[in-house]
Amino acid sequence: MNITITLTDTQYKGLQYAALSPEDWATNAVTERARIANDEIVKTTVEYCLDNGVQVPATREEIVAYAFANGVVKTAAERQAEAEALMASMEA
């Protein structure tokens, strides 16, 4: 998966000031955040499986895939849409 970002010259110069390699810094920031999120998903899913007598998938990748496929976790966009719908229904 590729993610592309566009920075202004000023933003890039700021990153050059802050990091030896802006590209490496950006890659590290994104991959580390993804690792943290996957750790949370694995923890939540293993607890779900244990609590519900479900076989825990064998690998971290399989656990994350299982979590999304079976509604154990939702994307941030899905959670946001649900929150907005709830707020709208409370205002009605």
N, C-alpha and C positions, 0 to 999 in steps of 0.2 A: 504494500500500500504506500503510495506516495502522497505526501501533503506538501503543498507549495504555499509559501507566504511571500508577500511583497512588503518590503520596508522602504521608507524614504531614505535618502542619503543621510539625513541627520540621525534617524533611528539606527542605521547601520554603523555610523561613526560612534554612536553611544555604545553599541555592543562591542565594537572594536576596543573601546576604552575599558569595558568591563570584563572582556574575555580574550584569551589568546586567539581563539578561533570562534567567531560568531556562529559558523555553521556547526561546529562540534558542540557548542554550548546549546544551540537550539535542539539538535538531535538528542543530546543528553537530557534536556529538560522534558521533552516529549516522551522519550522512552522511559524515563524514571516515573513520570506521572502515570503512564500506562501500566507499569509494573505495580505501582501502588494500588491502582484500581483493580488489576487482576488479582492481587493478593486479597483484597476485600471481597471480590466475587468468589474466589475459592473458599474463603472462610465461611461466607454466607451459605454457599452451596453445600459444602461438606456438612455444616450444621443442619441444613434442610434435609439432606439425604439421611443423616443419622436419625433425626427426629421423626422421619416418615418411613423408615425401613426401606429406603431406596439404595440400591447398589451405587457406591461412589465411583464415578468414572476414574479410569486408571491414570490419566495424565492431567496436568494443569490445563492444557489446551482443550482436552475433552471436557473437563469440568466447566470451563468458561462457555464452551459451545452448548453444553447441556443446560447451563443456567439460563441462557437466552432462549433456547429452543423450548424450554419448559416453563417459562414465566417466573423463574425464581428471582431473576433480576430484570430490570428494564433499562433502556437507554435513558440518558439525561433528558433527551428531547421528549420521550414518552412520559417521563415523570413530570416534566414541565407542563405538557399538554393536559395531563390529568389534574394538576394543581390549578391551572387556569380554568378548566371546566368546572372544577369544584367551586372555585371563587365566583365564577359567573352564576352558578346555580344558587349560591348563597345570597347573591345580590338580587336575584329575581324574586 
